[in-house]
Each structure stands twice: as structure tokens, then as C-alpha cells.
């Protein structure tokens, strides 16, 4: 049996995971990287640090699994999507820190573009909102504010990529400059109907088309790598996918109407809408879920900026918890939220509100309020936002969603999962594989290697799921959600 080594480069950490041909996790390693905040609302990553972490986690896996490494069939890659970096074409060295998807520095640029009437044009081409969540406004900011970077982009010395592109370039020693369709589609520069970079969009955001990578299917070959000499021999890079689409793929959401939610730093909810591109009418974005043998599959997506990151904020900024593992016990120690709602608009609010200027707040506090109420409110906020998104997507797709597939580290929190099931009045199927993004990329790698011939064959991969059905009556759930909506209005 051959194995696949998958790298999952997320917003907070870099993981290496070994999967067998049945999708079973055999070993994993993880390393966090710094979150850089130059000023309020701005977020950056040091991609040199991320590159070193990629090599470090691969090295740890190799040290522990020398026999398995000899039978590696390929390396797959999933990644945080909209985070973008400009780097030297020859050396691979970054010319600026990566600007993270959470960063709001492009908000004023987006406001001006909307005021100029570009919203409909962009939406029809990309399926996305004119919002700084996506890559293009960050690039327009770089070109305007960093003349040296702009000059190198114009001359061809510098190139642009999302994190997958940067890592592929480094892993192949600069031989391959490519991305996959799912990552390309998150930049606001890619026509997801025609599956190509769009000249008019590039002009709108001051991005030279020559600086953009070749876009390929996720199951395509992306060169070979020995991981800077760490691997005993070069192996193909095969199976490249944006993390949210990869988890949709890992959850076997191949049928129209199937949906998943990945709980992480933020939460991405995706609903398969089939082979026809259709813009949303109610605030969802349209995502390119994957392309297989030239045929695209699309999905409606609801984006939540802050979910598990809110728990981390309680720890690092407020200091009211010592570690994330204690939040479930604290939430259960009080019978309800005591009327407290935490609106985690630390980087604005995305779907369905799309309010980049909104700011976080805790409302409804009284002398009765304890830290337990605030911790509970932080977890409940995740579920409220998911309900907002599902209500929006149900209206768009006109489907009755009975089941939501869930994955990600926070799904270990039974309180959060049960409250989400209650709030959405939907059955949750929680995957036992926390590394779903890595698994989805690995599954694309299996397709590319020919281990599986079709999506239907992939559905035979075994998986375990934990079920959470709604226990709360719909009227009670609606009352709590109404309180949430009133709290949100205070920050809009």
C-alpha cells in the first residue's frame, strides 16, 4: 500500500499528515506561526516562517516514519485561500509579508470600487463580493503603497500567488509557478464561468496578468519535490486545493444540496449547487468547488470571519481562559447565556451582513454577568452565525437542508455542536477526522495518481461520524436567534 503526505497550511498553523490509500490518518505533525498585526484591522504572515514550518513538519514525520516514507506516492497540499504574497520570480523570496484574508486594509479601495458601480460586473465574473476578504484589493493596496513592489511586478521580476502557489514554487525549487482553480477563484481576478484569469478584472485592480500563476485542476501534477532535500527522493506534488473546498470534497459532498461547515479560525459553510454557475441573490458568494476532467462544480458559500478565533481572543487578549479546552465546561456551568451576546466583528462582519466597518461588542451584560456567561456567549456566537448563513443559503438555493457535515478542531466541543444543531434545527454529522482539508487534498491526489477513477469510487472510502440532532424546540431557538439579531444591529 502506498501513502500520501498532505500539507495543510492554515491560518494559524502548518500540518503534515500521512494518509493511507483508504484515507486513514497514520501520523501527523503541526507547527504554529505568528499572527502579525501592524495596526488595528491589519493581519500579516511571515511566509518565510511558514516555509520553514513546512520543512519542519515534514522532517518530523520522516523521522518517525522512515519505512512509510519510502512508499510515499505523492505530496498533496491544502491551504488558507485568500491570503496573498508577492515574491521574487527567481529566488522565491517574499517582497512583503503575506496579507491575510482577515486583513481589512483594502476596505476603502472596495468602497470606492462599489461607488464607481463595479459590484455587479465583479459578481457576474467571480461570484464574489467586492470585499477586502478576497485577494485583489490587498494587491491594489500593495501596488499603490509600495512603489518598489509595483516596479518589480511591472518588470516581471516579481510574481503573485496565494499560499499554495508560493509553497509549490519553493517546493519545486522555482520550477513550477502554478495554482489550482479553487485558489485562483478566490482572488477576485478569475472568471469562474470561463475558468481563466480575466483581463478586465486585472486592470480594475492594477494587477499585471503576467504576474499570475497558471491555473490547473486540483488533481493535476504540480511538479516534483524532495522538500529541500528532506525527502529521500523526489515525489510528485499532486492534489492541490483551497482548504474549504478540500473539506467539502473530503466530506463526500458530491451531490447537489449536500453541505458542510468547517470550524476553524473562521468558519466556511459550503453548499453544492451543481455544474451551473449562478450568483447568489441574498449575500452568499458563489465558489468554484472543484474542477474534474474539465467540468466545474459550484457551491454557495457563507463566510464567517471569526469563530474559533473568538475563543483564542478570550485567551490571548482578555485572559479569561487558560486554554481552549476549558470553554465547554465553562459554558455548561451556567444554564444559559444570561442575556449576553458576543458579536465577534473583530474584522467586520461578512455574510450575510457584509459590513467591514462593524466592530466587535459584548451586549446584554448586567451585574449578574460572569466570565462563564461571556465564554458561553462566545461559543453561541459561532452557532448564530452559522444559522445566519444557512438561512441565507436555503433562500438562495431553494433546498431543504436536513444534514450539515462538520469538521475542524472545534467540533470536539460537544456543547458547541449540540447548540449548533439546536440553533439551525439541522442534523449535524461530525467527522472523526479533524484533518478534513488535508484529506480532501489527498483524495484529489488519489484521483490524480489513478488510485481512484471517479468521485463515485471515492465515496467508498470509510469514515466515522458522530451525530447531533436538534433537542431544542424551534420556538426557543428562534427566540435566542432573535436576541442575536438585535445584538448585531447594535454594531451595524
ABEGO torsion letter per residue (X at the ends): XBBBBBBBBBAABBBBBBBBAAGBBABBBBBBBBBBBABBGBBBBBAAAAAAAAAAAAAAAAAABAAAAAABABBBBBBBAABBBBBBAAAGBBABBBBBAABAAAAAAAAAAAAAGAAAAAAAAAGBBBBAABAAAAAAAAAAABAAAAAAAAAGABBBBBAAAAAAAAAAGGABBBBBAAAAAAAGABBAAAGBBBAAAAAAAGBBAAABBBBBBAABBAEBBAGGGABABBBBBBGBBBAAAAAAAAAGBABBGBBBBBBBABBBBBBBAEABBBBBAAGBBBBBABBBGGBBBBBBBBBBABBAAAAAAAAAAAGABABAAAAAAAAAABABAGGBBBBBBAAEBBOAAGBAABBBBBBGBBAABBAAAAAAAAAAAAAAAAAAAAAAAAAAAGBBBABBBBBEAAAABAAAAAAAAAAAGBBBBBBABAAAAAAAAAAAAAAAAGABABAAAAAABBBBBBBBBBABBAAAAAAAAAAAAAAAAAAX
